[in-house]
């Protein structure tokens, strides 16, 4: 096993999916939001399953929460998630419903 630092990766590698997700760590707070929006817009082009997209969005939100510590999951409103991800409130609700366990 070898430790890999994001700063050591070639810039081109961080521009390709899915490694571009980790650009959020390297970006400034303001740029991280723009990066997040761009990543979510790219999701449909990646031909991922709904479950994989959901995992990707969850990782994205977790990265944003660590990048923006003033935010919390409780404070993260539907409107905020919509603005950050570029998803409509209906799409977010749909993802949330799909994640709920079925009885």
N, C-alpha and C positions, 0 to 999 in steps of 0.2 A: 504494500500500500504506500502511496506517495501523496504527500500533502500538495494541494494545488491552490494557488492564490489567484483570485479573479483578476488582479492587476497584472499577473504574468501571462494571461491568455492573450492571444492576438486579437486585436480589435474586431476583426472580421468574425471571429468565433462568437463574440457577444452580440453580433447583429443577426445571428441565425437562430431560429426556433429550435429547441426550447431554451437554449442558453441565454437568449436575450432577456429572459425573465430575471436573471441575476444582475442585469444592468441597473435595476432599481437600487441595489445595494451601493453601487458606485456613484449613482446620480445624486445631485443636490435634491433637497426636499421638493422644490417646485418642479424640477425636471422629472422626478420620480413619478409624479402624478401624470404628467404628459406621457411618459414611457408606459405607465400602466394602461392608459387609454389606448395607446397604439397597439399594445400587446393584445388587448381584448378585441380590438378591431381585426386583428390578424387571425384570431381563433377559427372563424369559419373556413378560412383558406387552408387550414392544417388538416382537415378531414379527420378530426378526432371524434371519438364516441362522446355521447352526452356525459357519461361518467368521467371520462378523462378531462373534458372541458371543465366540469365541476371541480375536479381536483386541482386543475390549473388555476382556476379563479380563487379557490381557497388558499393555495400557496401564494398567489398574488396578494390577496388581502392580508395574509400573515406577514409578508414582506413589507407591505405598506404600514402595517401597525407597528412593526419594529423600526421602520424608518421615521414614522411620525408618532412618537410616543405620546403626544398630547391627545391622540385619538384613542378611543377604546371601542371594543365591540358594542358596548351598550350605547355609546354616543354615535356609533356609525349608522346613521339613518339610511333609509331606502334611497332618499334623494342623494345623499353623499355617495353611496355605492354606485348609483346610477351615473353621477357626474364623473366619478373616477374611472369606472369601467366602460362607460359609453353604452351600457346595456339599458334598455327601457325598464321601468319599474315592473312591467308585466313579465319580461324575460327573467328578471331577478326573482320574482315570486315563483315563476315556473321552476327555476333551478332549486329554489328552497323547497318547494313541494316534492320535487323528484328526490331530494335528499332525505326527506322524512321517512322513517320506517313504516312499512305497511303492516296493518293489523291483520 
